[in-house]
């Protein structure tokens, strides 16, 4: 059924409510919101809820109109906003490169997480991870976004059912009465980054945008984003609960093992713990295949050299691009052990440079000029670099956006002034 690149990367723009809800959930529920949140809850307590709350707020932002506006624009990538609204192919390609780098680093992080997860279960030989990664890459190569969405539905449904069963069994273990309201001091918690990072990134990340573009209608985007936001909040509370429970009962995890898997194994029957481990691995897969498809769509749509030839040729080229990205990510995941710092830098740089022009381009296209886009990007990048050397007295995430908005409106005004002078 895949006849052209839009079929391959946008599923023919016909994804309905149920499939869209599950695939939006799958892009957000992954190693960070489950395993990572449980680990942080073990250290810091319930305040970690701010991290999944940031993801949920991003979905709610899509639901309140931003996602439907993206759908109505008829785009293929988020970066295309810079060509359609700002009339700049150069800015489109700059934005696409930033998106590709950011998403690729996250994809490598998923590979590292999968290796460590398998290692914690006792599967330390590399061929198992290689086989696991190849299966994920191959079905994404063959079916594109349709394959990703289809597997997302199955994986997310399995995760929801198993998580409920796990929580039910754990609740009867007798340990739940030991759960204490552990709360860390807010001064020791990067709460602003936890809350604002996922929220702002939802506006500019290609994997979320790709689903908005592929939805059957603008209304479908709004309803699906709202539903997935509520479900996300409900089900990411459970891993955080397990992290707090582990701390409350004095659970000591083995070195190199997962707090979440450890406390689940201690409070549920073996078969339930095994199913829960399988569900977690599925959610890592669902995030990885989404990232793989999104990176490939950026490469295929945003760079003219990859857009030549007939439709069938373009489909084959898209499949080869997807295969190459998948193999590169697998190789990189063997070369690195920890990419958290790089990931955070990538998130911050993308948001600093791209949030303001994308946000304004979607919500107020009549106020957008090429000069304004350049100004917001330049000011945003300079603020990002400056706040790496000097810590401001207020949250740097907010201050960076303010400076980027200043750059947007200042360069817009300067551009009009120059045009007026030239006219005179």
KELUM-589521 format. One line per 10 residues: number of its first residue (from 1); their letters; for each residue x, y, z of C-alpha. Coordinates in steps of 0.1 Angstrom, whole numbers, plus 5000, padded with zeros to 4 digits. Example, Ala and Ser with C-alpha at 12.3 -4.5 7.8 and 13.67 -1.06 7.14 Angstrom:
2
1	as	5123,4955,5078 | 5137,4989,5071
// end
This chain:
424
1	xxxxxxxxxx	5000,5000,5000 | 5030,5023,5002 | 5030,5042,4969 | 5049,5074,4978 | 5068,5091,5006 | 5036,5106,5022 | 5022,5070,5025 | 5055,5059,5040 | 5062,5087,5065 | 5026,5100,5071
11	xxxxxxxxxx	5005,5069,5067 | 4985,5085,5039 | 4973,5112,5064 | 4946,5089,5076 | 4953,5079,5112 | 4922,5078,5133 | 4914,5086,5170 | 4923,5053,5186 | 4955,5047,5167 | 4966,5083,5172
21	xxxxxxxxxx	4960,5082,5209 | 4980,5051,5214 | 5009,5063,5192 | 5011,5097,5210 | 5012,5078,5243 | 5040,5055,5230 | 5062,5085,5220 | 5060,5099,5255 | 5060,5067,5277 | 5095,5054,5275
31	xxxxxxxxxx	5127,5048,5295 | 5127,5083,5309 | 5091,5086,5321 | 5091,5050,5335 | 5126,5037,5345 | 5141,5072,5349 | 5112,5086,5369 | 5112,5056,5392 | 5149,5060,5399 | 5145,5097,5406
41	xxxxxxxxxx	5115,5090,5428 | 5137,5066,5448 | 5161,5095,5454 | 5138,5125,5456 | 5102,5114,5462 | 5069,5125,5447 | 5082,5158,5433 | 5094,5137,5403 | 5058,5139,5391 | 5068,5172,5376
51	xxxxxxxxxx	5086,5153,5348 | 5057,5133,5335 | 5035,5164,5341 | 5057,5183,5317 | 5051,5156,5290 | 5014,5156,5298 | 5012,5194,5295 | 5029,5192,5261 | 5001,5169,5250 | 4974,5192,5265
61	xxxxxxxxxx	4990,5221,5246 | 4986,5201,5213 | 4950,5194,5223 | 4941,5231,5229 | 4947,5241,5193 | 4984,5239,5184 | 4982,5203,5171 | 4951,5211,5150 | 4968,5241,5135 | 4998,5219,5126
71	xxxxxxxxxx	4974,5195,5109 | 4957,5222,5089 | 4990,5235,5076 | 4995,5203,5055 | 5032,5201,5063 | 5055,5171,5061 | 5080,5181,5087 | 5081,5207,5115 | 5111,5223,5098 | 5090,5230,5067
81	xxxxxxxxxx	5074,5258,5087 | 5105,5279,5080 | 5100,5275,5042 | 5061,5278,5042 | 5057,5306,5067 | 5091,5323,5066 | 5100,5316,5029 | 5135,5304,5038 | 5149,5271,5026 | 5181,5277,5045
91	xxxxxxxxxx	5163,5281,5078 | 5143,5250,5070 | 5175,5230,5066 | 5191,5245,5097 | 5161,5236,5118 | 5160,5201,5103 | 5197,5195,5112 | 5190,5206,5148 | 5161,5182,5149 | 5180,5153,5134
101	xxxxxxxxxx	5209,5157,5159 | 5186,5160,5188 | 5164,5130,5179 | 5194,5109,5169 | 5210,5114,5203 | 5178,5104,5220 | 5176,5073,5198 | 5212,5064,5208 | 5201,5069,5244 | 5172,5044,5238
111	xxxxxxxxxx	5198,5019,5225 | 5220,5024,5256 | 5189,5020,5278 | 5179,4988,5261 | 5214,4973,5265 | 5215,4982,5302 | 5180,4969,5307 | 5188,4936,5291 | 5220,4935,5312 | 5201,4940,5344
121	xxxxxxxxxx	5179,4910,5335 | 5211,4889,5330 | 5213,4890,5292 | 5248,4904,5288 | 5257,4891,5254 | 5256,4916,5226 | 5239,4894,5200 | 5205,4896,5219 | 5205,4934,5218 | 5216,4933,5181
131	xxxxxxxxxx	5188,4910,5172 | 5163,4931,5191 | 5174,4963,5174 | 5174,4947,5140 | 5138,4935,5144 | 5127,4970,5153 | 5147,4986,5125 | 5134,4961,5098 | 5097,4965,5105 | 5102,5003,5105
141	xxxxxxxxxx	5121,5001,5072 | 5094,4979,5056 | 5062,4998,5068 | 5072,5033,5077 | 5048,5052,5100 | 5020,5026,5095 | 5042,4999,5110 | 5053,5022,5138 | 5017,5031,5147 | 5005,4995,5144
151	xxxxxxxxxx	5031,4982,5168 | 5026,5012,5191 | 4990,5003,5196 | 4998,4967,5206 | 5028,4977,5228 | 5010,5005,5246 | 4979,4984,5252 | 5001,4956,5266 | 5019,4981,5289 | 4987,4995,5303
161	xxxxxxxxxx	4972,4961,5311 | 5004,4947,5326 | 5010,4979,5347 | 4975,4977,5362 | 4979,4940,5370 | 5014,4947,5385 | 5000,4975,5407 | 4971,4953,5418 | 4994,4924,5429 | 5018,4948,5446
171	xxxxxxxxxx	4989,4965,5465 | 4982,4931,5482 | 5018,4925,5493 | 5015,4943,5526 | 5042,4968,5518 | 5019,4996,5506 | 5012,5008,5541 | 5049,5017,5543 | 5047,5043,5515 | 5057,5077,5530
181	xxxxxxxxxx	5051,5111,5514 | 5088,5116,5505 | 5094,5151,5493 | 5128,5166,5485 | 5137,5202,5489 | 5128,5221,5457 | 5162,5238,5458 | 5178,5204,5451 | 5156,5195,5422 | 5158,5207,5386
191	xxxxxxxxxx	5121,5212,5386 | 5120,5239,5359 | 5138,5217,5334 | 5117,5187,5343 | 5085,5207,5337 | 5095,5231,5309 | 5118,5208,5288 | 5092,5182,5278 | 5064,5208,5275 | 5083,5231,5252
201	xxxxxxxxxx	5099,5203,5232 | 5064,5190,5223 | 5059,5221,5202 | 5090,5215,5181 | 5098,5178,5181 | 5094,5160,5147 | 5079,5128,5161 | 5050,5146,5177 | 5046,5169,5146 | 5047,5139,5123
211	xxxxxxxxxx	5016,5124,5141 | 4997,5157,5139 | 5004,5158,5101 | 4994,5122,5097 | 4960,5125,5116 | 4928,5121,5097 | 4916,5156,5108 | 4924,5185,5131 | 4897,5174,5155 | 4913,5140,5157
221	xxxxxxxxxx	4945,5156,5168 | 4929,5176,5196 | 4908,5147,5211 | 4937,5122,5208 | 4962,5145,5224 | 4939,5153,5253 | 4931,5116,5259 | 4967,5105,5257 | 4977,5133,5282 | 4953,5121,5308
231	xxxxxxxxxx	4963,5084,5304 | 5000,5094,5305 | 4995,5111,5338 | 4976,5082,5353 | 5001,5055,5342 | 5034,5073,5349 | 5022,5078,5385 | 5026,5040,5391 | 5064,5038,5384 | 5069,5068,5406
241	xxxxxxxxxx	5048,5051,5433 | 5071,5021,5431 | 5102,5043,5434 | 5088,5060,5466 | 5077,5026,5479 | 5113,5012,5475 | 5127,5042,5494 | 5101,5039,5522 | 5107,5002,5529 | 5145,5006,5527
251	xxxxxxxxxx	5149,4986,5496 | 5185,4983,5484 | 5189,4975,5447 | 5218,4955,5434 | 5245,4974,5417 | 5237,4980,5381 | 5201,4968,5385 | 5169,4988,5382 | 5151,5000,5413 | 5118,4997,5395
261	xxxxxxxxxx	5123,4960,5385 | 5138,4952,5419 | 5108,4965,5439 | 5083,4950,5415 | 5100,4916,5418 | 5100,4919,5456 | 5062,4927,5458 | 5047,4905,5430 | 5048,4869,5418 | 5076,4860,5394
271	xxxxxxxxxx	5054,4857,5363 | 5040,4892,5369 | 5075,4907,5373 | 5085,4890,5341 | 5055,4904,5322 | 5062,4939,5336 | 5099,4937,5324 | 5086,4927,5290 | 5062,4956,5290 | 5090,4981,5299
281	xxxxxxxxxx	5111,4967,5270 | 5082,4972,5247 | 5079,5009,5256 | 5116,5014,5249 | 5110,4999,5215 | 5079,5021,5209 | 5100,5052,5215 | 5129,5040,5195 | 5109,5032,5163 | 5091,5065,5165
291	xxxxxxxxxx	5124,5084,5167 | 5139,5063,5138 | 5109,5071,5115 | 5110,5108,5125 | 5147,5112,5118 | 5143,5096,5084 | 5114,5118,5075 | 5135,5149,5082 | 5163,5136,5059 | 5139,5126,5032
301	xxxxxxxxxx	5117,5157,5030 | 5140,5186,5041 | 5170,5180,5017 | 5163,5183,4980 | 5191,5160,4970 | 5170,5131,4985 | 5138,5140,4967 | 5146,5132,4931 | 5131,5105,4909 | 5097,5087,4907
311	xxxxxxxxxx	5075,5079,4937 | 5086,5042,4939 | 5122,5053,4938 | 5116,5078,4966 | 5100,5051,4987 | 5130,5028,4983 | 5153,5057,4990 | 5133,5064,5022 | 5136,5028,5033 | 5174,5029,5027
321	xxxxxxxxxx	5176,5061,5047 | 5157,5045,5076 | 5179,5014,5075 | 5211,5036,5075 | 5198,5056,5105 | 5189,5025,5124 | 5223,5009,5119 | 5241,5041,5128 | 5222,5044,5160 | 5229,5008,5169
331	xxxxxxxxxx	5266,5012,5163 | 5267,5045,5183 | 5249,5028,5213 | 5279,5004,5215 | 5304,5032,5216 | 5289,5053,5244 | 5279,5045,5279 | 5262,5077,5291 | 5247,5104,5268 | 5225,5121,5294
341	xxxxxxxxxx	5245,5154,5295 | 5246,5155,5257 | 5209,5148,5255 | 5201,5177,5279 | 5223,5200,5258 | 5206,5189,5227 | 5171,5195,5242 | 5181,5230,5255 | 5198,5241,5222 | 5168,5230,5201
351	xxxxxxxxxx	5143,5248,5224 | 5164,5279,5226 | 5168,5282,5189 | 5136,5269,5174 | 5107,5273,5199 | 5099,5309,5193 | 5099,5309,5155 | 5079,5277,5153 | 5054,5288,5180 | 5049,5322,5163
361	xxxxxxxxxx	5048,5306,5128 | 5019,5283,5138 | 4999,5306,5160 | 5005,5340,5143 | 5019,5335,5108 | 5007,5370,5097 | 5033,5385,5122 | 5062,5364,5109 | 5091,5376,5087 | 5123,5359,5076
371	xxxxxxxxxx	5143,5386,5096 | 5122,5379,5127 | 5130,5341,5125 | 5167,5348,5121 | 5166,5372,5150 | 5149,5348,5174 | 5173,5320,5165 | 5204,5342,5169 | 5192,5356,5202 | 5181,5322,5215
381	xxxxxxxxxx	5215,5306,5206 | 5234,5334,5222 | 5213,5332,5254 | 5219,5294,5255 | 5257,5299,5252 | 5257,5328,5277 | 5238,5308,5304 | 5263,5280,5301 | 5290,5303,5313 | 5269,5324,5337
391	xxxxxxxxxx	5239,5313,5358 | 5212,5340,5359 | 5193,5348,5391 | 5160,5335,5375 | 5153,5303,5357 | 5174,5303,5326 | 5148,5284,5306 | 5123,5312,5309 | 5149,5339,5304 | 5162,5323,5272
401	xxxxxxxxxx	5127,5323,5257 | 5122,5359,5267 | 5155,5369,5250 | 5145,5348,5219 | 5111,5366,5217 | 5130,5400,5220 | 5152,5389,5191 | 5121,5380,5171 | 5103,5413,5175 | 5135,5434,5173
411	xxxxxxxxxx	5146,5419,5140 | 5110,5421,5127 | 5110,5459,5134 | 5145,5464,5119 | 5134,5445,5088 | 5105,5468,5083 | 5127,5498,5089 | 5151,5487,5062 | 5123,5480,5038 | 5109,5515,5044
421	xxxx	5142,5531,5038 | 5147,5512,5006 | 5113,5522,4994 | 5120,5559,5001
// end
